[in-house]
């Protein structure tokens, strides 16, 4: 390390902050947006609708197997999603009804929406838990962030964010259920991924705007990184 020049101030320690990196997220979601609809239309030409839906819904299972082969085990959330996908496929094949697969997205969104809303109501917002996990991968960084975000203003922001995400996910669940009941299966498989990404993008954008507004009004919130002045 180069020693500091006498008379010059030492550089300030970089504080961890909540960051959102959309590039890696988009690349992870891209197969789930493109492949289900393509697989459904290819398989449905030679197989029943239930078989085509099962094949199209197997994308998360294949992705999980690829990650395991690369020695990159999925996290708990991804594991639960894969379990739900496998269960919906098994129920659809067993019952002969593709509705178990078509309604899976609505059920998952509804459960997540209820979880976010409940976490806000009991004062333990999931948005804070997720922000800590993704902003600071190491325990020490999470501890420092937890101390900074223990301010009542920051806690209030996370509760509002959790409540907002709860409402958004419940609305999305209603939209997904409506599509599952009224739209052709192939259209559902084609549009569900892009629509989900679009709604998620709206939620992320609204969350960042809200946090930035609150941080400008109350600097003690300190959730987003500030640009250094030149």
N, C-alpha and C positions, 0 to 999 in steps of 0.2 A: 504494500500500500504506500502511496506517495505521501510524505508528511505534509501537513498543512503549512503554508507560508506564514511566517510571523506577521501579525497585524491584520490578517484576513480572518473573518469569522468562519468557524467550523461549519460544514454543511449540516443542515438539520436532518434529523433522522426521518426517514420516510415512514409515514404512518400508513398502515393498511387501510383500505377503504373499500366500500362496496362497488364492484365493477361488473359490467355486463358485456361479455364477449359474444357477439351474435354470430361471428363467422363459424367457429367450431360447432355451435348449436345448430346452425342451418345445415352444415354438412352431415351432422348426425341424423337430422330429421329428413334429409332429402330422400333416402331410400324408402322411408315410410310414406312419403308423399307421392312418389312416382310408381313404385312397383305394385302396390295392391291393385290399382285399377288395371294396369297392364296385364298382370297375372290373371285377374278375373276374366278379362275379355278373351285371353288366349285359351284358358282352360274351359270356359263356358261353351266354347264351340264343340267340344267333344265330351263333356261331362255334365252331370246335373248341376243345378244351381248351388246346392249345398256343398258339393265337392269343390266347385269353383270358389265359393266364399271361403271355405276352409283353406284352400291353397293360397288365396290372396291374403288371408289373415295370418299366414304362417311367417310373414316377413320378420316380425320381432323374434320369433323362435329361431329362425336361421341366423339373425344378427347375434343373438345370445350365444349360439353355438360357435360362431366365428370368433367372438370375443374370448370364449373359453379356450378355443384352439390357440389363440394368440396369448394365452395366459393373462387375459385382462377380464377378470370376473365382473359381471354387472353389479351395480350397487343395489341396495335394498329396494329402492323405488322401481328400478328396472326389473328386478326379480319379481316383484309383485305384479307388474304389468305383464310380464311373460307368463306368470302363473294364471292371471285372469284370461289371457289370450288362449292358453291351452285349455282352460276350463270351458270357455265359450265354444271352442271348436269341438271339444268332446261332447258337450250337450247338444250342439247342432247336429253332429253326426248320429248321436244316439236317438234323438227325437225326430230327425228328418226335417227340422225347421231351421231355416237360416236366420230367423229373427234373433236367436241367441248371439249370433255373430254381429248382425247389423245393430243391435241395441247395446253392444258392449261399450262402445264409446260413450253413449249417454249415461250408462251406469257408472263408469269410471269418473266422468266429469261431475256427476251428481255427488258421488262419495267424496271426491276431492273438494268440491265446493262446500259441502257440509263440514268437512274437516277444517278448512280455512275459516269459515264463519264461526265455528265453535271455538277455535283457538283464539280468535279475536274476543269472543264473549267472555272467556275465562281469563283473559289477560296474559296468555302465553302464545303470542302470534307465531304462526308457522313461517311467515315471511322473515322474521328475525332469525329463526333457526336455519332456514335455507341460506340467508345472506351470510351468516357466520360460516357455514360449511363451504360455500363456493367462493367467498372472498378471501378466506384464510385457510389454506389446506393443512397448516401445522397447528398443533395445540397452543403453542405460545402466541401465535398470531390471533387465534380465535379468542384467547383470554384477553389480549389487549383490546380487541374490538369489542368484546362483551363489556369491558370496563367503560369504554368510550360511549357505547350505546346504552348504558344503564341510565342515562339522563332521562328524566320524565318526558321531555319533549320528543326524544328519539323513540321511547316506548310508545307514545301516542301515535307517532307516524306509522310504526310497524302494525299497531292494532288497526288503524284505518286501512292500510294496505291489505292486511289479511281479510278484513271485511269486504273490501272492494273486489279482491280476487274470488272470495266466496260467492258474491253476487254474480260476477262475470262467469264463473264456472257453472253455476246453476242455470244461468240463461243459456249457456252453450249446451248444457245437458238437454234443455227443452228443445233447442234447435236440432240437436242430433236425434232425439227421439222422434220429432216431427218428420225428419228426413227418412228415418228408418221405416216409418209407417206409411209414408205417402210417395216415396220416390223409388224408382227401380233399383234393384240391388247393385247393378254395375255403376250407376251414377253415384250411389252412396259410397262405394269403395273408391271411386275416382276423386270425389270431392271432399271426403271427410278429412284427409290429411292436409290439403291446402287450406281448407276452411279453419281447421284447428290451428295451423300456423298463423293464419291471418288474425284470428282472435287473440292468440298469444302475443303477437306483435302489438296489437292495440293495447293489451293489458300492460306490457312492458313499457311502451311509450307513455301511457297515462301515468304509470307508477313513477317513472323518471321525472316527468313534468311536475307531478305532485310533490315529490321529495325535493326537487330543486326549488320549488316555490316555498316550501316550508323552511328549507335551509336558508334561503335568502331572508325570510322573515325572522328566523331565529337561528343565528350561527352556531348555537350550542348543539343543534341537531347533528351536524357534521357526519352525514352519511355518504355523500358523494365527494369524490376528490375535487379539490379546488385547483384551478390553473394558477401556476406561479406567475407573479407579475414580472414583466421584463425590466 
